[in-house]
């Protein structure tokens, strides 16, 4: 992923009284990595770095502070394409369509249900770590993007977080100034769908076409990892009960047989990707949220908790309850 979304990390460390060069060196990261927003870092390495910063500073809302400093400017060329779209809905659909060029390991989705819209961030990178910190930062970043697109009058109906309720809610309340929901299935902002039709003042059709052409060229060079593209849509599909091969294949304008053939070229099956996705979501929910096993089983579309437990034992060699207990024994609860 581009370091752009994490570019403010040294600044956040300084604000907390830490020496960025020292903290980064401890994590095996060169401070010079943050000199250029297009420098690259792996999703898992960034997650480990953020986790180290949390431990080093003792700030349990480090990810939130990092996300507060992000916005459309963090997305580089993609941010410009979003900014110069004709309206908010088109802008967000461009963000969803091309987010994989900015970050591999997570996905952005937009859904509309009646009069409300939901902009969602979901991590699909297996065992990436620091999911709560990364998720908090993503929700804050999306908040800034929507505020930049819609203006100061925009406010979410609710901000949702897929982790336990922190003991200190003040940083969240100060920034979002909106209803907060924890132990949610996904990290997302819920807002009035009326905003999607709002025209954007900086619309420039010629510039938009040029930016789209440049984005398409980048996608043509880097869009060959088909399993990663499937993983990027599976997270939301699994949590909405639409993870069947036919549905996923239709998202890529192909038949399910073609989907399976293309995955087979990479030595992986669709069934394996679904199992990977369910296992990753289950682990994140068990580790970060207070949802009980039955609720997690329901979220993942299992008939009951017993069926989910059998699947989880097959994946991990232990039960969900045992896995959660072991994780809590070695990982202190987020204060």
VENPE-V799287 format. One record per helix or strand of 2 or more residues. SS is the DSSP state (alpha for helix, beta for strand). FROM is the first residue (numbers start at 0). TO is the last residue. If there is no record, write none. Layout:
BEGIN
ss=SS from=FROM to=TO
ss=SS from=FROM to=TO
END
This chain:
BEGIN
ss=alpha from=2 to=5
ss=alpha from=8 to=14
ss=alpha from=19 to=25
ss=alpha from=30 to=34
ss=alpha from=42 to=56
ss=alpha from=61 to=67
ss=alpha from=71 to=74
ss=alpha from=76 to=82
ss=alpha from=87 to=100
ss=beta from=105 to=112
ss=beta from=115 to=122
ss=alpha from=130 to=149
ss=beta from=157 to=159
ss=alpha from=169 to=175
ss=beta from=179 to=180
ss=beta from=186 to=191
ss=alpha from=192 to=196
ss=alpha from=204 to=221
ss=alpha from=225 to=238
ss=alpha from=244 to=250
ss=alpha from=255 to=264
ss=alpha from=269 to=287
ss=alpha from=292 to=298
ss=alpha from=304 to=315
ss=alpha from=319 to=329
END
